[in-house]
Amino acid sequence: MNTTVEILAPKNENSYTVMSIHKKIGDYVKEGEILCTLEHDTNILSIETEVSGILTRWHTQTQKTVHSGECLCTIEKTLKISTQNTFSEHLVLDEKVHVLSDKTSIADVYLQELRNLNVQQDRARFRNNVERLGMLLAYRVSEHLEYTDEYIDTPLSATQAKFLREQPVLASVLRAGLPLHQGFLNIFEQADNAYIAAYRRTTYNHEFEIRLEYVATPELENRTLIVLDPMLATGSTLVAALNALKTYGNPKSLHIVSIIASHYGVQYIRHNLPHAHIWTVAIDPELNIQSYIIPGLGDAGDLALGKKI
């Protein structure tokens, strides 16, 4: 299926001068937004996008002449995934959805490096930034865990101190979740760990199924479970993984952690796992036809660990 759309100059045998360009390459544009303005015989014409997606290329520039039907730019069309569940077009956040980028911080710098095509090819730097964001997210999650008060001895006196009531279980979806998992282990050094091998298998008509091949986990009954997956796209992989973990016990609390989540993925998790807390650095608006988050950052596993066959 062709997902690239060409935006053309009007087909009326006229020539136009490009007066201004309103969007840059890489921008996410919504259907109906103005891309550029053209002039013909003092008449100004605004060119709007016919689809939502990512502007991937300009074929012209300001003050250049374009002819009738000439391609002005190309847009990689995005698709909202449809399922049996219909979700609101507008994402409503509640007290169980936590987004780091709601407040400007160093997390935004690490995130832009993960997204940046000119930076993300450095695998060590990519892994390091995922790990750093994992540590920041772990700190935020720690604010919602349970603690006890106990006395300890300092060199000068006894004092009351905080202790985790219990260690959480950190569960990663392999293999993309490994750097994020390490960031959480840097904070929760004594945590128990679980690993799930899950992947999406895409069919010829762009639908996909979730396959689980491996689960290694401690007992989960009445535990605090923190599930780590850097990209929360459709949410289907996480829900399938958690269904597989049910045979090992029912956690008393559930936290789902990602670096980037999609609008759809957040709603899917809220619908299927209403008791879960969702933690992410940013929420992006769309999924493309392959169910990749747009604008996203690409394939987190490949960028961190190399391409797979």
Sine and cosine of phi, psi and omega as CSV:
sin_phi,cos_phi,sin_psi,cos_psi,sin_omega,cos_omega
0.00,0.00,0.78,-0.63,0.00,-1.00
-0.98,0.19,0.84,-0.54,-0.02,-1.00
-0.95,-0.32,0.07,1.00,0.01,-1.00
-0.99,-0.11,0.78,-0.62,-0.03,-1.00
-0.90,-0.44,0.76,-0.65,0.07,-1.00
-1.00,-0.06,0.75,-0.66,0.10,-1.00
-0.99,-0.13,0.86,-0.51,-0.16,-0.99
-0.95,-0.32,0.44,-0.90,0.19,-0.98
-0.93,0.38,0.48,-0.88,-0.01,-1.00
-0.81,0.59,0.63,-0.78,-0.03,-1.00
-1.00,-0.08,0.99,0.13,-0.01,-1.00
-0.62,-0.79,0.40,0.92,0.08,-1.00
0.92,0.38,0.24,0.97,0.06,-1.00
-0.99,-0.16,0.31,-0.95,0.18,-0.98
-0.94,-0.33,0.49,-0.87,-0.08,-1.00
-0.74,-0.67,0.43,-0.90,0.17,-0.99
-0.97,-0.25,0.76,-0.66,0.03,-1.00
-0.97,0.23,0.93,-0.37,-0.05,-1.00
-1.00,0.08,-0.63,0.77,-0.03,-1.00
-0.39,-0.92,0.48,-0.88,0.06,-1.00
-0.87,-0.49,0.81,-0.58,-0.15,-0.99
-0.99,-0.16,-0.27,0.96,-0.03,-1.00
-0.80,-0.60,0.52,-0.85,0.01,-1.00
-0.94,-0.34,0.30,-0.95,0.01,-1.00
-0.85,0.53,0.71,-0.70,-0.02,-1.00
0.99,-0.11,-0.23,0.97,0.02,-1.00
-0.94,0.35,0.59,-0.80,0.20,-0.98
-1.00,0.07,0.82,-0.58,-0.03,-1.00
-0.87,-0.49,0.60,-0.80,0.02,-1.00
-0.98,-0.20,0.51,-0.86,0.01,-1.00
-0.78,0.63,0.78,-0.63,0.02,-1.00
0.99,-0.11,-0.18,0.98,0.03,-1.00
-0.96,0.29,0.53,-0.85,-0.01,-1.00
-0.98,0.18,0.79,-0.61,0.01,-1.00
-1.00,-0.06,-0.68,0.74,-0.03,-1.00
-0.35,-0.94,0.18,-0.98,0.09,-1.00
-0.84,-0.54,0.65,-0.76,0.00,-1.00
-0.89,-0.46,0.42,-0.91,0.04,-1.00
-0.80,-0.60,0.66,-0.75,0.11,-0.99
-0.59,-0.81,0.91,-0.42,0.01,-1.00
0.80,0.60,0.75,0.66,0.02,-1.00
0.94,0.34,0.01,1.00,0.07,-1.00
-1.00,0.00,0.77,-0.64,-0.02,-1.00
-0.98,-0.18,0.76,-0.65,-0.03,-1.00
-0.82,-0.57,0.81,-0.59,0.06,-1.00
-1.00,-0.02,0.76,-0.65,0.02,-1.00
-0.98,-0.18,0.87,-0.49,-0.02,-1.00
-0.97,-0.23,0.45,-0.89,0.07,-1.00
-0.98,0.19,0.62,-0.79,-0.01,-1.00
-1.00,0.00,-0.20,0.98,-0.07,-1.00
-0.64,-0.77,0.25,-0.97,0.17,-0.99
-1.00,-0.06,0.62,-0.79,0.01,-1.00
0.23,-0.97,-0.27,-0.96,-0.02,-1.00
-0.97,-0.23,0.79,-0.61,0.06,-1.00
-0.97,0.26,0.92,-0.40,-0.13,-0.99
-0.98,-0.19,-0.37,0.93,-0.03,-1.00
-0.29,-0.96,0.67,-0.74,0.22,-0.98
-0.99,-0.16,0.70,-0.71,0.03,-1.00
-0.97,-0.24,0.12,0.99,0.01,-1.00
-0.53,-0.85,-0.06,-1.00,0.05,-1.00
-0.46,-0.89,0.16,-0.99,-0.06,-1.00
-0.88,0.48,0.56,-0.83,0.01,-1.00
0.94,0.33,0.10,0.99,0.09,-1.00
-1.00,0.01,0.44,-0.90,0.04,-1.00
-1.00,-0.06,0.74,-0.68,0.08,-1.00
-0.84,-0.54,0.49,-0.87,-0.09,-1.00
-0.95,-0.30,0.22,-0.97,-0.03,-1.00
-0.79,0.61,0.81,-0.59,0.04,-1.00
0.98,0.21,0.03,1.00,-0.01,-1.00
-0.95,0.30,0.60,-0.80,0.00,-1.00
-0.95,0.31,0.82,-0.57,0.02,-1.00
-1.00,0.00,-0.70,0.72,-0.01,-1.00
-0.34,-0.94,0.19,-0.98,0.04,-1.00
-0.83,-0.55,0.57,-0.82,-0.03,-1.00
-0.79,-0.62,0.74,-0.67,0.11,-0.99
-1.00,0.08,0.94,-0.33,-0.11,-0.99
-0.92,0.39,0.60,-0.80,0.08,-1.00
-0.93,-0.37,0.32,-0.95,-0.10,-0.99
-0.72,-0.70,0.75,-0.67,0.16,-0.99
-0.99,0.11,0.84,-0.55,-0.06,-1.00
-0.93,0.37,0.73,-0.68,0.04,-1.00
-0.97,-0.25,0.68,-0.73,0.06,-1.00
-0.69,-0.73,-0.17,-0.98,0.05,-1.00
-0.92,0.40,-0.39,0.92,0.00,-1.00
-1.00,-0.08,0.79,-0.62,0.06,-1.00
-0.98,-0.21,0.83,-0.55,-0.06,-1.00
-0.95,-0.31,0.35,-0.94,0.01,-1.00
-0.90,0.43,0.58,-0.81,0.06,-1.00
-0.92,0.39,-0.44,0.90,-0.03,-1.00
-0.96,-0.28,0.84,-0.55,-0.04,-1.00
-0.98,0.21,0.84,-0.55,0.03,-1.00
-0.97,-0.26,0.89,-0.45,-0.01,-1.00
-1.00,0.01,0.57,-0.82,0.07,-1.00
-0.79,-0.61,-0.19,-0.98,-0.10,-0.99
-0.93,0.36,-0.15,0.99,0.01,-1.00
-0.98,-0.19,0.04,1.00,0.07,-1.00
-0.91,-0.42,0.87,-0.49,-0.13,-0.99
-0.86,-0.50,0.85,-0.53,-0.10,-1.00
-0.85,-0.53,0.91,-0.42,-0.05,-1.00
-0.88,0.48,-0.60,0.80,-0.08,-1.00
-0.96,0.27,-0.02,1.00,0.11,-0.99
-0.88,0.48,-0.47,0.88,0.10,-0.99
-0.85,-0.52,0.75,-0.66,-0.02,-1.00
-0.90,0.44,0.75,-0.66,0.00,-1.00
-0.39,-0.92,-0.05,-1.00,0.03,-1.00
-0.88,0.47,-0.37,0.93,0.04,-1.00
-0.86,0.52,-0.56,0.83,0.00,-1.00
-0.91,0.42,-0.55,0.83,0.02,-1.00
-0.94,0.35,-0.72,0.69,0.03,-1.00
-0.88,0.48,-0.63,0.78,-0.02,-1.00
-0.91,0.41,-0.68,0.73,-0.03,-1.00
-0.91,0.41,-0.50,0.87,0.07,-1.00
-0.94,0.35,-0.58,0.82,0.07,-1.00
-0.91,0.42,-0.60,0.80,-0.03,-1.00
-0.98,0.19,-0.53,0.85,-0.20,-0.98
-0.92,0.40,0.88,-0.47,-0.04,-1.00
-0.86,0.51,-0.48,0.88,-0.03,-1.00
-0.99,0.12,-0.18,0.98,-0.05,-1.00
-0.92,-0.40,-0.58,0.81,-0.19,-0.98
-0.93,0.36,-0.23,0.97,0.01,-1.00
-0.96,0.30,-0.25,0.97,0.11,-0.99
-0.98,0.17,0.98,-0.18,-0.13,-0.99
-0.87,0.49,-0.66,0.75,-0.03,-1.00
-0.89,0.45,-0.67,0.75,0.02,-1.00
-0.92,0.39,-0.62,0.78,0.03,-1.00
-0.88,0.47,-0.76,0.65,0.01,-1.00
-0.87,0.50,-0.67,0.75,-0.03,-1.00
-0.89,0.45,-0.65,0.76,0.01,-1.00
-0.93,0.36,-0.62,0.79,0.08,-1.00
-0.89,0.46,-0.68,0.73,0.01,-1.00
-0.89,0.46,-0.69,0.73,0.03,-1.00
-0.87,0.50,-0.72,0.70,0.02,-1.00
-0.90,0.43,-0.56,0.83,0.09,-1.00
-0.86,0.50,-0.66,0.75,0.01,-1.00
-0.92,0.40,-0.65,0.76,0.03,-1.00
-0.91,0.42,-0.68,0.73,0.04,-1.00
-0.91,0.42,-0.63,0.78,0.01,-1.00
-0.88,0.47,-0.65,0.76,0.04,-1.00
-0.86,0.51,-0.70,0.72,0.00,-1.00
-0.91,0.42,-0.67,0.74,0.04,-1.00
-0.89,0.46,-0.60,0.80,-0.05,-1.00
-0.86,0.50,-0.42,0.91,0.02,-1.00
-0.93,0.37,-0.27,0.96,-0.04,-1.00
-0.95,-0.32,0.19,0.98,0.04,-1.00
-1.00,-0.08,0.15,-0.99,-0.04,-1.00
-0.99,-0.14,0.60,-0.80,-0.05,-1.00
-0.75,-0.66,0.40,-0.92,0.10,-0.99
-0.88,-0.47,0.38,-0.92,0.08,-1.00
-0.98,-0.21,0.82,-0.57,0.05,-1.00
-0.66,-0.75,0.37,-0.93,0.01,-1.00
-1.00,-0.05,0.63,-0.77,0.10,-0.99
-0.78,-0.62,0.31,-0.95,0.05,-1.00
-0.98,-0.21,0.80,-0.60,0.18,-0.98
-0.99,-0.12,0.11,-0.99,0.05,-1.00
-0.86,0.51,-0.32,0.95,-0.09,-1.00
-0.93,-0.36,-0.50,0.86,-0.02,-1.00
-0.21,-0.98,0.08,-1.00,0.12,-0.99
-1.00,0.06,0.52,-0.85,0.03,-1.00
-0.50,-0.87,0.39,-0.92,0.00,-1.00
-0.99,0.11,0.65,-0.76,-0.05,-1.00
-0.66,-0.75,0.30,-0.95,0.00,-1.00
-1.00,-0.09,0.66,-0.75,0.09,-1.00
-0.75,-0.66,0.59,-0.81,0.14,-0.99
-0.87,0.49,0.73,-0.68,0.02,-1.00
-0.89,0.45,-0.60,0.80,0.07,-1.00
-0.42,-0.91,0.39,-0.92,0.06,-1.00
-0.98,0.19,0.66,-0.75,0.06,-1.00
-0.97,0.24,0.20,-0.98,0.17,-0.99
-0.97,-0.24,0.84,-0.55,0.05,-1.00
-0.99,-0.12,0.85,-0.52,-0.03,-1.00
-0.87,-0.49,0.84,-0.55,-0.02,-1.00
-0.93,-0.37,0.59,-0.81,0.15,-0.99
-1.00,-0.01,0.90,-0.44,-0.04,-1.00
-0.96,0.26,0.51,-0.86,-0.03,1.00
-0.98,-0.22,-0.21,0.98,-0.10,-0.99
-0.88,0.47,-0.42,0.91,-0.07,-1.00
-0.98,0.20,-0.10,0.99,-0.12,-0.99
-0.88,0.47,-0.75,0.66,0.01,-1.00
-0.89,0.45,-0.61,0.79,0.04,-1.00
-0.91,0.42,-0.64,0.77,0.04,-1.00
-0.86,0.51,-0.69,0.72,-0.01,-1.00
-0.89,0.46,-0.62,0.78,0.06,-1.00
-0.86,0.51,-0.66,0.76,0.04,-1.00
-0.94,0.34,-0.58,0.81,0.03,-1.00
-0.92,0.40,-0.49,0.87,0.05,-1.00
-0.89,0.45,-0.47,0.88,0.01,-1.00
-1.00,-0.07,-0.74,0.67,0.01,-1.00
-0.98,-0.20,0.97,0.24,-0.18,-0.98
-0.93,0.38,-0.42,0.91,-0.03,-1.00
-0.97,-0.24,0.24,0.97,-0.05,-1.00
-0.91,0.40,0.47,-0.88,0.23,-0.97
-0.98,0.18,0.36,-0.93,-0.13,-0.99
-0.74,-0.67,0.58,-0.82,0.07,-1.00
-0.73,-0.68,0.51,-0.86,-0.01,-1.00
-0.71,-0.70,0.68,-0.74,-0.03,-1.00
-0.78,-0.63,0.81,-0.59,0.10,-1.00
-1.00,-0.09,0.94,-0.35,-0.02,-1.00
-0.64,-0.77,0.57,-0.82,0.06,-1.00
-0.47,-0.88,0.33,-0.94,0.03,-1.00
-0.99,-0.12,0.77,-0.64,0.08,-1.00
-0.95,-0.30,0.92,-0.40,-0.05,-1.00
-1.00,0.09,0.71,-0.71,0.02,-1.00
-1.00,-0.06,0.09,-1.00,-0.10,-1.00
-0.89,0.45,-0.43,0.90,-0.04,-1.00
-0.98,-0.20,0.38,0.93,0.10,-1.00
0.95,0.30,0.14,0.99,0.20,-0.98
-0.99,0.12,0.20,-0.98,0.00,-1.00
-0.53,-0.85,0.36,-0.93,0.08,-1.00
-0.83,-0.56,0.45,-0.89,0.00,-1.00
-0.99,-0.13,0.77,-0.63,0.03,-1.00
-0.89,-0.46,0.76,-0.66,0.07,-1.00
-0.94,-0.35,0.76,-0.65,-0.08,-1.00
-0.85,-0.53,-0.27,0.96,-0.11,-0.99
-0.37,-0.93,0.71,-0.70,0.09,-1.00
-0.67,-0.74,0.79,-0.61,0.11,-0.99
-0.74,-0.67,0.89,-0.46,-0.14,-0.99
-0.48,-0.88,0.48,-0.88,0.19,-0.98
-0.98,0.19,0.02,-1.00,0.10,-1.00
-0.87,0.49,0.71,-0.71,-0.08,-1.00
-0.94,-0.35,-0.07,1.00,-0.06,-1.00
-0.87,0.50,0.84,-0.54,0.07,-1.00
0.88,0.47,0.45,0.89,0.03,-1.00
-0.98,-0.20,0.24,-0.97,0.17,-0.99
-1.00,-0.02,0.89,-0.45,-0.07,-1.00
-0.95,-0.32,0.80,-0.60,0.05,-1.00
-0.89,-0.45,0.92,-0.38,-0.07,-1.00
-0.99,-0.17,0.78,-0.62,-0.16,-0.99
-0.89,-0.46,0.86,-0.51,0.07,-1.00
-0.50,-0.87,0.88,-0.48,-0.16,-0.99
-0.88,0.47,-0.48,0.88,-0.05,-1.00
-0.85,-0.53,0.92,-0.38,0.08,-1.00
-0.99,-0.10,1.00,-0.04,-0.09,-1.00
-1.00,0.01,-1.00,0.04,0.04,-1.00
-1.00,0.07,-0.38,0.93,-0.08,-1.00
1.00,0.04,-0.16,0.99,-0.08,-1.00
-0.91,0.42,-0.64,0.77,-0.01,-1.00
-0.89,0.45,-0.70,0.72,-0.02,-1.00
-0.91,0.41,-0.67,0.74,0.01,-1.00
-0.90,0.44,-0.66,0.75,0.04,-1.00
-0.90,0.44,-0.66,0.75,0.01,-1.00
-0.90,0.45,-0.68,0.74,-0.01,-1.00
-0.93,0.36,-0.55,0.84,0.09,-1.00
-0.89,0.45,-0.60,0.80,0.03,-1.00
-0.92,0.38,-0.52,0.85,-0.03,-1.00
-0.98,0.19,-0.24,0.97,-0.05,-1.00
-0.86,0.51,-0.49,0.87,-0.02,-1.00
-0.93,0.36,-0.21,0.98,-0.01,-1.00
-0.98,-0.20,0.15,0.99,0.04,-1.00
0.84,-0.54,0.31,-0.95,0.00,-1.00
-0.97,-0.22,0.92,-0.39,0.02,-1.00
-0.91,0.43,0.49,-0.87,0.06,-1.00
-0.99,0.16,-0.40,0.92,0.06,-1.00
-0.53,-0.85,0.52,-0.85,-0.10,-0.99
-0.74,-0.67,0.77,-0.64,0.06,-1.00
-0.82,-0.58,0.80,-0.60,0.02,-1.00
-0.94,-0.34,0.81,-0.58,-0.15,-0.99
-0.85,-0.53,0.74,-0.68,0.09,-1.00
-0.63,-0.77,0.25,-0.97,0.14,-0.99
-1.00,0.10,-0.75,0.67,0.04,-1.00
-0.77,-0.64,0.71,-0.70,0.07,-1.00
-0.87,-0.50,0.46,-0.89,0.13,-0.99
-1.00,-0.04,0.41,-0.91,0.11,-0.99
-0.78,0.62,-0.75,0.66,-0.03,-1.00
-0.89,0.45,-0.72,0.70,-0.06,-1.00
-0.86,0.51,-0.65,0.76,0.02,-1.00
-0.89,0.45,-0.71,0.71,0.00,-1.00
-0.92,0.39,-0.59,0.81,0.01,-1.00
-0.90,0.43,-0.68,0.73,0.03,-1.00
-0.92,0.39,-0.68,0.73,0.00,-1.00
-0.88,0.47,-0.56,0.83,0.00,-1.00
-0.96,0.29,-0.68,0.74,-0.10,-0.99
-1.00,-0.02,-0.43,0.90,-0.02,-1.00
-0.73,-0.68,0.92,0.39,-0.14,-0.99
-0.90,0.44,-0.32,0.95,-0.01,-1.00
-1.00,0.09,-0.18,0.98,-0.12,-0.99
-0.99,0.15,0.59,-0.81,0.21,-0.98
-1.00,0.04,0.66,-0.75,0.04,-1.00
-0.92,-0.39,0.79,-0.62,0.01,-1.00
-0.85,-0.53,0.78,-0.62,0.01,-1.00
-0.47,-0.88,0.34,-0.94,0.05,-1.00
-0.99,0.14,-0.63,0.77,-0.04,-1.00
-0.50,-0.87,0.46,-0.89,0.10,-0.99
-0.90,-0.43,0.86,-0.51,0.00,-1.00
-0.99,-0.15,0.40,-0.91,-0.22,-0.98
-0.98,0.18,-0.48,0.88,-0.24,-0.97
-0.70,-0.71,0.24,-0.97,0.22,-0.98
-0.85,-0.53,0.63,-0.78,0.08,-1.00
-1.00,0.08,-0.08,-1.00,-0.13,-0.99
-0.93,0.37,-0.33,0.94,0.09,-1.00
-1.00,-0.04,0.13,0.99,0.01,-1.00
0.93,0.37,0.47,0.88,0.17,-0.98
-1.00,0.01,0.59,-0.81,0.00,-1.00
-0.94,0.34,0.68,-0.73,0.03,-1.00
-0.87,-0.49,0.80,-0.60,0.04,1.00
-0.97,0.24,-0.40,0.92,0.14,-0.99
0.83,0.56,-0.55,-0.83,0.04,-1.00
-0.50,-0.87,0.00,1.00,-0.05,-1.00
0.97,-0.25,-0.47,-0.88,-0.02,-1.00
-1.00,-0.03,0.96,-0.28,-0.09,-1.00
-0.88,0.47,-0.62,0.79,0.01,-1.00
-0.90,0.43,-0.72,0.70,0.02,-1.00
-0.90,0.45,-0.67,0.74,-0.04,-1.00
-0.93,0.38,-0.55,0.84,-0.02,-1.00
-1.00,0.10,-0.56,0.83,-0.21,-0.98
-0.79,-0.61,0.00,1.00,0.00,-1.00
0.99,-0.16,0.39,-0.92,-0.05,-1.00
-0.94,0.33,0.54,-0.84,0.01,-1.00
-0.96,-0.28,0.33,-0.94,0.03,-1.00
-0.98,-0.19,0.00,0.00,0.00,0.00
